[in-house]
Amino acid sequence: MVSVRGFPIAPEELTAEWLTSALRAGGAIAHARVESFGSERIGEGAGFVGQLARITPTYDRREPSAPGALIAKFPSADPMTRQFVASYGLYRCEVNFYRHIAGSVSLRTARCFASEMNDDDSEFVLLLEDLASSGRIGDQVEGCGLEDARLALTELARFHASWWQRPELDALVWLPLAVDLGRTSLEQQYPLGWQASLDRYAHTMSPALRDAAPTLNQRVLATFDRFEEAPLTIMHGDFRLDNMFFGRPGSGYALAVLDWQISNRGWGMYDVGYFLSSNLPTERRRAHEASLVRAYHDALVEHGVSGYSWERCWDDYVTTMILYLANLIGNVPSLDTTNERGARLFDLMFERVAAAAVDLDSLASLD
């Protein structure tokens, strides 16, 4: 049975009755009833703060709109992780994204059939469209090809441009400000992570980065006025291959983006720097990053953004790299080394981002 909270928060709590109710309320079925369903855990080693399951319902009758597969998203199974994530508002952010603005953003997202959350934002469930039949999911460990990278960045620019400096951003109070998230991470998490990052990743860092590690967070915080003055848009916050589906012929979309837990009101270049540094193999990034950032900026301008020069765009890209590296350092203590793919992915991300910070001399942007 579904618990007294009224909705499931783990795959084993799902019932046919709840799925029927959710799909009817979400407009996917009218008269059909879920008689039974299969459940398969997915996404292990791809995400870090929740649980995912692919659900395959069996219905008592045929309805053309009845989905053959669904994705159910739940909070972490660990109560301490749930409370930690809730303190950053991440679960609340994604639930509200699907409730309030998913239908009006330019990026294709999964259709949401149900979104439930408790009062302290630590327990939730999302029942989403499964895009596996219409799209090819990215693989961050394998790395992004040039064609996919260009598509991702031009679609991202279109999305950023649609929210660029819009007055409506002020009304989205449930969507945190990037500067607030950044300060919290640098003040609270970074001091716990810098030594662990040196212990695990010193071999990937230049001597200058290793020397800077003990106080890098303070140097980044001292430059935060730059980010406070940056033009605001909606950032995805976790714009990476494992959260992307590339549409197959006939799908009706080129790119679909999932996982909006870290979305916020911030500077678009963080999404760009995060994507290029941690999703492209290092040699590919080195060879093509300037043209890819230029493609992003050109698309911004094409979709109506003005007053944001190419020079400012590139400078923001360079500075963003050291900010992202500092955030990674703060997350090292939370790394789950028992999950082989997850640990491999984090190792690759750290290695790639450290290389980008060195290549771009991002430390110098803090002086």
N, C-alpha and C positions, 0 to 999 in steps of 0.2 A: 504493500500500500504506500501511496505518497504520504510523507510525514505531515504532522499537524501544521506545518508552515503553509501547506497548500500546493507546493510545487517541489519537484525533485532537485537535488543538488549533486547528484552523482549518477552515473549510468545505471547502477544497480537499483536505484530508486524509481526509475521510469516504469510506468504501467501503461497498458493498452488504453485504460480509461482516461488517463491524463493526456496521452497523445491524441486521442479522439477529440477531447474537449479543446485542446490547443489548436489542432488543425481546423476545427470548425470555427473557432473564434478568429483564426487567422485567415479565413476565407479560402482555404485549400480544399475543403470538402464541405458538402451540404448535408448529405444523408448517409454517407458511408460511415462505417465504424471500424476502428482498428481492432482486429481480432487477436493478432499476435505480432511480434516484431523480432527481428534480429538486432544484435548490438555488438559492435566491434570498436574497440578503442583504437584511436588513430592519433597522429600528431606527436607521439612520444619522441622526444629529442628534437622537436621543431619549435616548441613553445616552452615557457618557463613558469607560468603562474596559473595554469588552469588545466582542465581535463576536457578532452574531445572524444566524441563517440559518433560513429556512423550508424544510423538507425534505418532499418529496412522494414517498413510496415507491410503487413498482410491485411487486406480489407475484406469486409463481408460482402461487398458489391463493387462493381466497377464505376468509377467516376473519372472523366477525362482529366480533371485538374488534380487528382490525388497524387501526391509525389511518391515516387518509388523508392526514394532514399532521402534522408535528412541528416543534418549535422546538429547534434546536441552539444552545447557548450556549458561547462560547469566550472565552479571555482576549484581551486587546489584542494586536494584531499587532506592536506595538512592544515589544522586549525590556525597555527601560528602564521603560516604563509598567508592564509585568507585574511587574517587581521592586518598583517603588514601591507598587503596589497590594497585592502580597503582604506587604510590610512592615507594612501596616495590617491584614492578615488578612482582607481582604474576600472573596477567592475562597474561602478556607477556610470562612469564615462561611456563605456561601450553600450550598456543597456539604454541609456538616454540617447546615444547616437542613433540606435535603431528605432527608438520610439519617436524621435523628433525631427531628425534631419536626413536620415539615410535615403529617403525618397526624393530629396531635392539636391543631392550632390551630383557632380558631373561624372565622378568615377562610378563604374558599375560595382555594386555590392551584392551580397547574397540577400535574397528576400527573407524577411524575418516573419515567422509565423507566431512566435510567442516570446515574450520578454518579461520575466518576473524577477523581483529583488526584495530582500528583507529590509527592515528599517535601518540597520547599521551598515548596509551596503557590503556585507561580507559574504552573503549567500545569494546566488542568482541562477537562472537558467535562461539560455537562449536556444530557440529551435529555429534552425536556419536551412535555407535551400542548400542542397549539395550540388556544387558546380563541377564535380568530377566527370560527369558525363558530357559536359559541354566545353571544358577547358583543360589545359595542360598545366599542372601545378609546377611552380618553380622549385629548384633545389639549391639552397644557399651553399651547401657544402660543395656541390659540383661547381657552382659559380655561374654567373650570368654571361650569356653571349652578347655580342655587340648589338645585334638587331633588337633583341629583347630589352636591352638597357636603354636604347634610344626611344623605343616605344614607351617604356615605363616612365621615363623622364618627361616626355612630351605630354603624356596623359596626366602626370603629376602637376605639370605647369598649368594645364587647363583647369585642374581642380583648384590649385592655389589661387589662380587668377580670379576664379569665380567668387572667392571669399576675401580677396585682397582689400584690406582696410575698410571692409563693409561695416557700417554702423550697427548692423544686426549682431555682430560679434559680441558686443557689450551685453546683450540680453542672454547669451548662452552661459549663464553663471555656473552651470554644472560642468562646463568645459574649462579645465584649469588653465592658468597662464603658464607658459613654458618657463618664464623666469622664476616663478615660484617653485615649480618642480625641480628646476636646475639647482636653485639655492638649497633646497632640502637635501637633495642628493649629495651635493658637494660639502655641505656642513655636517650631515649626519652619517652618510654612508662612506664617503671617501676616507675619513680617518681610520675606518675599520678595514679598508681594503688595500691601501698602498703597499704595506709590507708584504701582504699575501701576493700582490701582483708582481712584486720583485722576486719573491721566492719561486713563482711559477713561470713568469714570463720575461725575466731579465734578459734571456738570450735573444728575445725578439726586439728589444729596445736599444736605441743608441745610447752611448755614454751620457749625452746631454739629457735624454729622457729619464734615464736612471737617476741622474743627479737631481733632476727636477721633481721626481716623484714625491718625496716627503711633503712638499709644500705646494704642489701643482694646483691643488684646489683653491688655495688662497690667491694664487696669481690669476686664476680664471675668474674667481669672484670679484677681484679688483677691476675687471674689465666688463662687468655685467651691465654697466650703463649703456654700452654699445648695443646689447641685446634688448634692453628696455626701450631703446629708441628705434629699433628695427620695425619696418612695416609688418603688421600682424595679418595672419591668415589662419586658416585651420590647418594644422599639421597632422599628418597621420601618426607620426611618432615611432612607428615600427615598420617602416616602408622597406620590406625585404622580400626576397624570392619565396620564402616559405609561406608568405601571406598573399601570394599572387597566383591567379589563374590566367593563362594566356588563351584567349578564345579560339576554338577550332572553327573551321569553315562552317557557316550556317548557325553559329552560336548567337550571332547578333551583337557580340561585343569583342573588342580587341584585348582589353585587360580588365579583370575584376580584382578588387583588393579587399581582403578580409582583415579581421583582428584590429578593432578600433579602440582597444583598451587604453592606449597611451596617447590617443588623439588629444590635442590641446590647442590653445590660441598662442601661436608662436611665429617664429621666422621660418619661411619656407626652405631656406638653404640647409637647415638641419636635416630635413628629409633627404635632400640631395646628397649632402656629405655622407650621411649614414648609409644611403644606398650604394653610392659609388665605392666607398672605402671598404665596406664589409661584404659586398655581394659580388664584386668583380675580382677575379684572380689578379694579384698585384701587377704582373707584367701587362695584362690587358688594360687595367686602370691607367698605368703609366703611359701607355701608348695612346689612349683615347680620352682621358678625362677632360682635357681642355675643350675638345670638340663636343663632348657630351654635355658639359656645363653650358657651353654656348647654345646648344640645341634647346636646353631648358630655358635659358634666358630669352632666346628668340621666340619660343612658344608663349612665354609670359607676355611679351610685347604684343604678339599676334592676338592674344586674347584680352587685350585692353589695359594691361598694367603700364603705367607711365611713372616717371620720376625715380626709377630704380635702374641705375646705369649698369652697364656691363662691368665696369671697374669695381663698383660696390658689390655686385653679385660675386665676382671672383674673390674679392677680399673676404667677404662673408663665408664663402666656401672654405677658404684656407683657415680662418679662425674657428669655424665649426669643427674642424678635424680634431683640434686639441681639446675642445669641449667634449666631444664624443669619447675621446680616449679617456678623459677624466671620469666620465660616467661609467665606462667599462671597468676602470680600476675600482670604483666603488662597489661594483657588482661581483667582483671576484669571490668574496667570502660566501656568496649565496650559490656558487656553482655546484651543481649536483654531479659529482664525478662518477656516480654509479650508473648514470645514463650515458651509454657510450656515444651515441650520436650527438646528444646535447653537449657533452664535454668536448667532443671533436669540433662541433660548430663554434662553441665559445673560443676554443683555442685558435681556430681559423680567423674568427672575427678580430681577436686581439692582435694576432700577427699581421693581418691585413691593415688594420687601422693604425697600428704603430708604424708600419712602413709608410703609410700615406702621410702621417704627421711628420716623419723625417723628410720624405721627398718634397713636401711643400714648405718645410721649415716653419711649421705652424707655431712652434714655441716663440719665434720672433714676433708673431702677431700680438703677443701678450705684453711686449715691452713698450 
